[in-house]
Amino acid sequence: MLIDLHAHQLVKGQFNQHEKWGPFWEGGLRIGDWKLGSKRQAPKHLDEMLERWQPGPRLAALDAAGIDKMVLSMPLHMVGYHYEREFAIRYAQTSNDSMAEFCAHHPDRFYFWAHAPLQDPVAAAAELERAVTELGAQGLMMGARNFGGREVYDPAFRPLWEKISELDCMVFVHGYNQSVTWGAKACDDPFDTTSIVGMNVDEALFYWWITNGGVLDEFPDLKFLITHGGGFVPFQLERFNATNKTMAPDSKNKKELLEYNPNFFYDLDIASPHMRKALVGEVGIEQVVYGDNFSGADNHEGDLTDDLDLAEADRDKVRFENALPLLKMPESKLSPAEIRGLKKTAAPAAG
């Protein structure tokens, strides 16, 4: 079995929701004054673009890639944490309803992370509860920083952490383009830096702030999946741990940062197989899940576990075993051998 936790999906309910912010499709994604940079040919019109994202073509793409189950999220460019509160709440509701409708076409293959209006933590907690308990969302999708001017260590987020702990669901962490919030200067982002480099930086900041901010001491059961291989986190863990003890006098964490490692999971969305091996070696096989930014700008060919030189049992952990209890899928009650014996619903995985 192969479960992909990092995959993006576009649905009609995400578009044309606001006269200023859209989001719009004009041969590419536009949100206010910001436009997504791309060198690839794209459909000019929204309906033409959405045809490629219908359940049939998407399921065929899963089968071709050998993926059994996929947890979808909207492209994080679209989260809109700078939107005015009332629209942000409506947009989250519409987006989640649309994602749930899409997943209902193949409920044993498609799942989704809920979008929430994180500029209002109380409203975000309410929408997350609705999405999980009524729509079947697997957990919360969140950008890595700048939630309407707040960061994750802000005490205002306490109601959200309480709700996540109550629901016992996972948090999918993915950076987003800070330039979306720049207004008329939104296009002054040379080389798409806030996306290509900035997302990794923001993901590292998320880790640093949520550990130093003491959030995990008050809510020790929170579980975070940091995408793009954790940004820069796994490659700086020892330095973060050391400097937290020698600097950062305002930090509130009660334990060494390395002791929070069980709270963090990382996907394999790293282009270099050498770095993927380093990730597994640094954080441990139990903290790695499968995610490849399916349909994103740096989507990968083939199975990302093929060249990690893992024993079959460890490969199974990355491909599905670690994810099942985190996502509370029915298969979590089965043994790996029983899961391998199931009749596959998708084409055989590459490798």
C-alpha positions in Angstrom: 0.0 0.0 0.0 1.1 3.6 -0.7 -0.5 6.6 1.0 0.5 10.0 -0.2 -0.1 12.7 2.4 1.3 15.6 0.4 -0.8 16.2 -2.7 -2.7 19.2 -4.0 -6.1 19.5 -5.6 -8.0 22.3 -7.3 -11.9 22.4 -7.2 -14.4 24.9 -8.5 -15.4 26.1 -5.0 -12.0 27.6 -4.5 -12.3 30.1 -7.3 -14.2 33.4 -7.9 -15.3 33.8 -4.4 -14.4 37.4 -3.9 -14.3 40.4 -6.3 -10.8 41.4 -5.2 -9.1 38.3 -4.0 -10.8 35.7 -6.2 -8.9 33.5 -6.4 -9.0 33.8 -10.1 -7.7 31.6 -13.0 -6.3 33.7 -15.8 -4.0 31.4 -17.6 -2.5 30.9 -14.2 -3.4 31.5 -10.6 -4.1 35.1 -9.5 -5.0 36.3 -6.0 -5.5 40.0 -5.8 -2.4 41.6 -7.3 -0.3 38.5 -6.9 0.3 36.0 -9.7 1.8 32.5 -9.5 5.1 32.4 -11.5 5.3 29.5 -14.0 7.3 28.5 -17.1 4.8 25.8 -18.0 1.9 26.0 -20.5 -1.4 26.2 -18.7 -5.1 26.3 -19.8 -6.3 29.9 -20.4 -9.8 29.4 -18.9 -11.0 28.1 -15.5 -13.4 25.5 -16.9 -10.7 24.1 -19.2 -8.2 23.9 -16.3 -10.7 22.2 -13.9 -11.4 19.5 -16.5 -7.9 18.2 -15.7 -8.8 18.0 -12.0 -12.0 16.0 -12.2 -12.3 12.8 -10.2 -11.8 10.6 -13.3 -8.5 12.0 -14.5 -7.2 12.3 -11.0 -8.0 8.7 -10.2 -6.2 7.7 -13.4 -3.2 9.7 -12.3 -3.2 7.9 -8.9 -3.4 4.5 -10.6 -0.5 5.4 -13.0 1.6 6.4 -10.0 0.8 3.3 -8.0 -0.8 5.4 -5.2 -3.6 3.7 -3.2 -4.7 6.6 -1.1 -4.1 10.3 -1.2 -4.7 13.1 1.3 -5.4 16.3 -0.7 -5.0 20.0 0.2 -5.6 23.1 -1.8 -2.4 24.8 -3.1 -1.2 26.8 -0.1 -0.9 29.9 -2.2 -4.7 30.2 -1.7 -5.0 30.1 2.1 -5.7 33.8 2.4 -4.8 34.4 6.1 -4.8 38.1 5.3 -8.4 38.1 4.2 -11.0 40.0 6.1 -12.5 37.8 8.8 -16.1 37.2 7.5 -14.9 36.4 4.0 -12.1 34.1 5.3 -14.6 32.1 7.3 -17.0 31.7 4.3 -14.1 30.8 2.0 -12.9 28.1 4.3 -16.4 26.6 4.5 -16.8 26.7 0.8 -13.4 25.2 0.2 -14.0 22.4 2.6 -17.4 21.6 1.3 -16.0 21.4 -2.3 -13.1 19.2 -1.2 -15.5 16.8 0.6 -17.7 16.7 -2.5 -14.7 15.8 -4.6 -13.5 13.1 -2.2 -16.9 11.5 -2.0 -16.5 10.3 -5.6 -13.9 7.8 -4.4 -14.0 7.8 -0.6 -11.6 4.9 -0.2 -9.0 6.6 -2.3 -9.3 10.4 -1.8 -9.1 12.2 1.6 -8.5 15.8 2.5 -6.9 18.2 5.0 -9.3 20.9 6.2 -8.7 24.6 5.5 -9.4 26.9 8.4 -9.5 30.8 8.8 -6.4 30.9 11.0 -6.5 34.7 11.3 -9.3 34.0 13.8 -8.2 31.0 15.9 -11.7 30.6 17.5 -13.4 30.5 14.1 -10.6 28.2 12.9 -11.3 25.7 15.7 -15.0 25.7 14.9 -14.5 25.1 11.2 -12.0 22.4 11.8 -14.5 20.6 14.1 -17.1 20.9 11.4 -14.8 19.7 8.7 -13.5 16.7 10.7 -16.8 15.5 12.3 -19.2 16.3 9.5 -17.2 16.3 6.3 -14.6 13.6 7.1 -11.4 15.7 6.9 -8.3 14.0 8.2 -6.9 17.0 10.1 -5.9 20.6 9.7 -3.9 22.1 6.8 -2.1 25.2 7.9 0.6 27.5 6.5 3.8 27.7 8.4 3.6 31.3 9.6 2.0 34.8 9.4 -1.6 34.0 10.2 -3.0 37.4 9.8 0.0 38.9 11.7 0.2 36.2 14.4 2.7 33.4 14.7 2.1 29.9 16.1 3.4 30.6 19.6 0.8 33.4 20.1 -1.5 32.5 23.1 -4.5 33.4 20.9 -4.0 30.0 19.2 -4.8 28.1 22.5 -8.5 27.4 21.4 -7.2 25.9 18.2 -4.6 23.6 19.9 -7.4 22.6 22.4 -9.7 21.6 19.5 -7.0 19.7 17.7 -6.1 17.8 20.9 -9.8 17.1 21.5 -10.3 15.8 17.9 -7.0 13.9 18.1 -6.2 14.8 14.5 -3.0 15.6 12.7 -1.7 19.0 11.4 -0.3 19.3 7.9 2.2 22.2 7.8 3.1 23.7 4.5 4.6 27.1 3.8 2.8 29.7 1.6 3.9 32.7 -0.5 4.2 35.7 1.8 4.2 37.9 -1.3 0.5 37.2 -1.7 0.0 39.6 1.2 2.1 42.4 -0.2 -0.8 44.2 -2.1 0.4 46.3 -5.0 4.0 45.1 -4.4 2.9 41.5 -4.7 4.8 41.1 -8.0 8.0 42.5 -6.5 9.3 39.0 -5.6 12.3 38.2 -7.8 12.6 34.6 -9.0 9.5 33.6 -6.9 11.7 33.6 -3.8 8.9 33.6 -1.3 7.7 30.3 -2.7 10.8 28.5 -3.7 13.0 29.4 -0.8 10.6 31.1 1.5 8.4 28.1 2.1 11.3 26.1 3.4 12.4 29.0 5.7 8.9 29.4 7.0 8.6 25.7 7.8 11.8 25.8 9.8 10.4 28.9 11.6 7.2 27.0 12.4 9.3 24.3 14.2 11.4 26.8 16.0 8.5 28.9 17.2 6.2 26.1 18.3 9.0 24.4 20.3 10.5 27.5 21.8 7.0 28.9 22.4 6.2 26.1 24.8 3.1 25.0 22.9 4.1 21.3 23.1 4.5 21.4 26.8 0.9 22.5 27.2 -0.4 20.3 24.4 2.0 17.3 24.3 -0.2 15.2 22.0 -0.1 17.5 19.0 1.3 15.8 15.9 2.7 17.9 13.0 3.7 16.8 9.5 6.2 19.4 8.1 6.3 19.1 4.3 9.2 19.5 1.9 11.2 17.1 4.1 10.7 19.5 7.0 12.0 22.6 5.2 15.4 23.1 6.8 14.5 21.4 10.1 16.0 17.9 10.0 19.3 19.2 8.7 19.7 21.7 11.6 18.1 19.8 14.5 21.3 19.4 16.5 22.1 23.1 16.1 18.6 24.1 17.0 18.8 21.9 20.1 22.2 23.4 21.1 21.4 27.0 20.6 18.1 26.8 22.3 20.1 25.9 25.4 22.8 28.6 25.0 20.8 31.4 23.5 17.0 32.2 23.1 16.7 33.4 26.8 12.9 34.1 26.2 12.2 30.5 25.1 9.6 28.7 27.2 10.2 25.0 26.3 10.6 22.8 29.4 12.5 20.0 27.6 15.4 19.8 25.1 14.1 20.4 21.6 15.2 16.9 20.6 12.8 15.5 23.1 9.9 16.8 21.0 11.0 14.8 18.0 8.0 12.3 18.4 5.6 15.3 17.8 7.0 15.9 14.3 6.8 13.9 11.1 8.4 14.6 7.7 7.6 13.7 4.1 10.0 12.7 1.4 9.5 15.7 -0.8 13.2 16.3 -1.4 14.6 16.0 -4.9 18.0 14.4 -3.9 18.0 10.7 -2.8 21.1 11.5 -0.8 19.2 14.0 1.2 16.2 11.7 1.6 18.5 9.1 3.1 19.9 11.8 5.4 16.4 12.8 6.5 15.6 9.2 7.5 18.9 8.8 9.3 18.5 12.0 11.3 14.9 11.8 12.4 14.4 8.1 12.4 12.2 5.8 10.3 9.2 6.2 12.6 8.9 9.9 11.9 8.9 9.7 8.1 5.7 9.4 6.0 5.2 9.4 2.2 4.5 12.7 0.5 5.7 14.0 -2.9 3.8 17.2 -3.6 1.7 15.3 -6.2 0.6 17.7 -8.9 2.9 20.4 -7.6 5.8 22.3 -9.3 8.4 19.8 -8.0 6.4 16.6 -8.3 8.6 13.5 -8.6 8.7 10.5 -10.9 8.6 7.0 -9.4 8.4 5.9 -5.8 10.6 8.0 -3.4 11.4 5.0 -1.3 13.0 3.0 -4.1 16.5 4.4 -3.7 16.6 4.6 0.1 18.1 1.1 0.6 15.5 0.3 3.2 14.5 -3.2 4.5 11.0 -4.1 3.5 9.6 -3.6 7.0 11.1 0.0 7.1 9.9 0.7 3.6 6.4 -0.3 4.6 6.6 2.1 7.6 7.2 5.0 5.3 4.8 4.0 2.5 1.8 3.4 4.8 2.4 2.0 8.2 3.4 5.2 10.0 0.5 7.1 8.4 -2.4 4.7 9.2 -2.8 5.4 12.9 -2.1 9.2 12.4 -5.0 9.3 9.9 -7.1 6.7 11.7 -7.8 4.8 8.6 -9.6 1.4 9.0 -6.5 -0.4 7.8 -4.7 0.7 10.9 -6.3 -2.3 12.7 -4.6 -4.7 10.2 -1.1 -6.0 10.3 1.3 -5.0 7.5 1.2 -8.5 6.2 -2.6 -8.4 6.0 -2.4 -5.0 4.2 0.0 -6.4 1.7 -2.4 -9.2 1.1 -5.3 -7.0 0.3 -6.5 -6.9 -3.3 -5.0 -3.7 -4.7 -7.3 -1.0 -5.9 -4.5 0.8 -7.8 -1.9 -0.3 -10.3 1.2 -1.8 -8.9 3.6 0.7 -7.4 6.7 1.6 -9.3 9.6 -0.5 -8.1 
